[in-house]
């Protein structure tokens, strides 16, 4: 039976890398039952790359994808970028036996401007063609900002319709937050996705500010109650999203939780794992023999 591989988006445990180091962090992930990771928001220092490589080899962990921005999010922002650090980024992928890179977000300088966004998309697709020659596929990860409409068309659809080489990593939380049904939206991208982000959605409690009533403070608390939830602890149709992703070509299903609200992220990952096992995906946590 066709199945995918469930893993961890490492932005969820980036603070653990700082605390424990790459090797010990991935050892803990394997002990939790995870054997797949997507690398993001982890500095790709020689020490971290070596630690991740060692852990992957010893504990049987597959790196589905690494992360690399095409260019700085804002002018002058430090970091590694495909336009300036191409060879190093490609080498890191090959060291980690990884054949996918993903762009995490549209540059801030392109937001709110259709033509600037289209110019970025053109350059990203050219980079995707260049990477393909190295045996690496490039994918674009959505947030909610790509659901802005230009002439009645979502920016995300504009990106899809103006790219030939670049694929998509769809995020079910951000699709829902953008106002679309994630199951139906995933189906629109059939054949363009190898990666899917599993991130649940919930409404938290309104936390009233203390002291004398302040209308602005109240409205801020009222408007900012959307939360990231452990998979299966929110309101999204997780099983239906997974099945739509699998049908559309997704191979890797990465659990990401941007904020665990004081809970240890390893505990959150255990909750997500347990809920996915209850949904029937126990064998999706193991590499195929």
TAVEN-V850230 format. One record per pair of residues at least 6 apart in sequence whose ideal C-beta (glycine too) atoms are under 7 Angstrom apart, sorted by the first residue. I is the first residue (numbers start at 0). J is the second residue. D is the distance in Angstrom with one decimal. If there is no record, write none. Layout:
I;J;D
I;J;D
This chain:
1;245;6.6
2;282;6.4
2;283;5.5
3;245;5.5
3;249;6.1
3;250;5.7
3;251;6.4
3;252;5.1
3;283;5.7
4;35;4.8
4;61;6.6
4;250;6.6
4;251;5.5
4;283;6.2
5;35;6.6
5;252;4.9
5;254;6.9
5;275;6.3
5;280;6.3
5;283;4.5
5;284;5.4
6;33;6.0
6;35;2.8
6;36;5.3
6;37;6.2
6;63;5.8
6;251;6.1
6;253;5.2
7;28;5.8
7;33;5.2
7;36;5.2
7;253;6.7
7;254;5.7
7;268;6.3
8;37;4.8
8;39;6.0
8;196;6.5
8;253;4.3
8;254;6.4
8;255;3.6
9;36;5.6
9;37;6.3
9;38;5.3
9;39;5.5
9;40;6.8
9;41;5.4
10;39;4.6
10;40;4.2
10;255;6.3
11;254;7.0
11;255;5.6
11;256;5.1
11;264;5.3
11;268;6.9
12;24;6.0
12;264;5.1
13;40;4.6
13;41;6.0
15;24;4.6
15;264;6.6
16;24;5.2
16;41;5.4
16;47;7.0
20;50;5.8
21;47;4.6
21;50;3.2
21;51;4.8
21;54;6.7
22;50;3.9
22;53;5.6
22;54;4.8
25;36;6.9
25;51;6.3
25;54;3.6
25;55;7.0
25;58;6.6
25;60;5.9
26;54;5.9
26;58;6.2
27;265;6.2
28;36;6.8
29;58;3.8
29;60;6.1
31;265;6.5
31;268;5.9
31;269;5.8
31;272;6.4
32;272;5.7
32;284;5.1
33;284;6.3
34;59;5.5
34;60;5.2
34;61;6.4
34;284;6.4
34;285;6.1
34;286;5.3
35;60;6.7
35;61;4.8
35;63;5.6
35;251;6.3
36;60;6.1
36;62;5.8
36;63;7.0
37;63;5.1
37;64;4.8
37;253;4.7
38;62;6.3
38;65;4.7
38;66;6.2
39;66;4.1
39;103;6.4
41;47;5.9
43;79;6.4
43;91;5.4
48;91;5.7
48;94;6.0
51;95;6.4
52;94;5.9
52;95;6.0
54;60;6.2
55;62;6.3
55;95;6.8
59;286;5.8
61;286;5.9
62;95;4.5
62;96;6.5
62;97;4.3
63;99;6.4
63;194;6.6
63;251;3.9
63;253;6.8
64;97;6.3
64;99;3.9
64;100;6.5
64;101;5.2
64;194;6.0
65;91;6.3
65;92;5.5
65;95;6.8
65;97;5.5
65;100;5.5
66;101;5.6
66;103;5.5
67;79;6.7
67;81;5.3
67;88;4.8
67;100;5.1
68;78;6.8
68;80;5.4
68;102;6.2
68;103;6.9
69;80;6.6
69;81;5.1
69;82;6.2
69;102;6.1
69;122;6.5
69;123;5.3
69;126;5.9
70;80;5.3
70;82;5.2
70;106;6.3
71;78;6.6
71;80;6.4
72;106;5.3
72;107;5.1
73;107;5.3
73;108;6.6
79;87;6.6
79;88;6.2
81;88;6.2
81;126;5.4
89;133;5.1
89;135;6.5
92;100;6.5
92;135;5.6
98;134;5.9
98;135;5.5
98;136;6.4
99;135;6.7
99;136;5.1
99;138;6.2
99;193;6.6
99;194;6.9
100;130;6.4
100;135;5.7
100;137;5.3
101;138;4.4
101;140;5.3
101;168;5.1
101;194;6.6
102;123;6.5
102;137;6.9
102;139;5.1
102;140;6.5
103;140;5.2
104;140;7.0
104;142;6.2
105;116;6.5
105;119;6.7
105;144;6.8
105;145;6.9
106;119;6.3
108;115;6.8
109;115;4.4
109;116;4.6
109;119;4.7
110;144;6.0
113;149;4.4
116;154;6.1
117;161;6.4
120;158;5.2
120;161;5.3
120;162;6.1
123;139;7.0
123;165;5.7
124;162;4.5
124;163;6.0
124;164;5.3
124;165;5.1
126;137;6.4
127;137;3.8
127;164;3.7
127;165;4.1
128;164;4.6
130;137;5.1
131;164;5.9
136;166;6.1
137;164;7.0
137;165;5.1
138;165;6.8
138;166;4.6
138;167;6.0
138;168;4.6
138;193;6.9
138;194;5.7
139;158;6.4
139;165;5.8
139;167;5.5
139;168;6.8
140;168;4.3
140;170;6.3
141;155;5.4
141;169;6.1
141;170;5.6
141;173;5.6
141;174;7.0
142;173;4.7
143;173;4.9
143;176;4.4
143;177;4.1
145;153;6.6
145;154;4.5
145;155;3.8
145;158;6.9
146;153;5.4
146;155;6.5
146;177;3.1
146;178;6.0
146;179;6.8
147;154;5.2
149;157;6.5
159;167;6.7
159;188;6.8
159;191;6.6
166;191;5.1
166;192;6.3
166;193;6.2
167;188;5.5
167;191;5.1
167;192;5.2
168;192;6.9
168;194;3.9
168;196;6.5
169;185;5.8
169;188;6.1
169;192;5.7
169;195;5.7
169;196;6.9
170;196;3.8
170;198;6.0
171;181;4.1
171;196;6.5
171;197;6.5
171;198;6.2
171;235;5.7
171;240;4.8
172;198;3.7
172;199;6.7
172;200;5.1
172;227;6.6
174;181;4.3
174;184;5.0
175;181;5.4
175;200;5.3
175;235;6.1
176;200;6.8
176;225;6.9
181;235;6.5
181;240;5.3
182;236;6.0
182;239;4.7
182;240;5.7
182;243;5.0
185;240;6.4
185;243;4.2
185;244;5.5
185;247;5.8
186;243;5.5
186;247;6.4
188;247;6.2
189;247;4.1
189;248;6.7
190;247;6.7
190;248;5.5
192;244;6.6
192;247;5.5
192;248;5.6
192;249;5.1
193;248;6.2
193;249;6.1
193;250;5.0
193;251;6.6
194;249;6.5
194;251;5.2
194;253;6.6
195;244;4.0
195;249;4.4
195;252;5.2
196;253;5.5
196;255;5.2
197;230;5.1
197;237;6.7
197;252;5.5
197;253;6.6
197;254;5.0
198;227;6.1
198;255;4.9
198;256;6.4
199;228;3.9
199;229;6.4
199;230;5.1
199;231;6.7
199;232;5.9
199;233;3.2
199;235;5.3
199;237;6.9
200;228;6.3
200;233;4.7
200;234;5.7
200;235;5.3
201;226;5.1
201;228;4.1
201;232;6.7
201;233;4.0
201;234;6.1
202;224;5.5
202;225;6.4
203;224;4.8
203;226;4.4
205;220;5.4
205;221;5.8
205;224;5.7
206;220;5.6
207;217;7.0
207;220;6.3
208;216;4.2
208;217;6.8
208;220;6.2
226;260;6.9
227;256;5.0
227;257;4.8
227;258;5.3
229;256;6.5
229;267;5.0
229;270;4.2
229;271;4.7
229;274;7.0
230;237;5.9
230;254;5.7
230;271;3.9
230;274;5.7
230;275;6.1
231;237;5.9
231;271;6.6
231;274;2.8
231;275;6.8
232;270;6.6
232;274;6.9
237;278;6.5
238;278;5.1
241;252;6.1
244;252;6.6
254;268;6.5
254;271;5.0
256;267;5.5
259;267;4.5
272;284;6.9
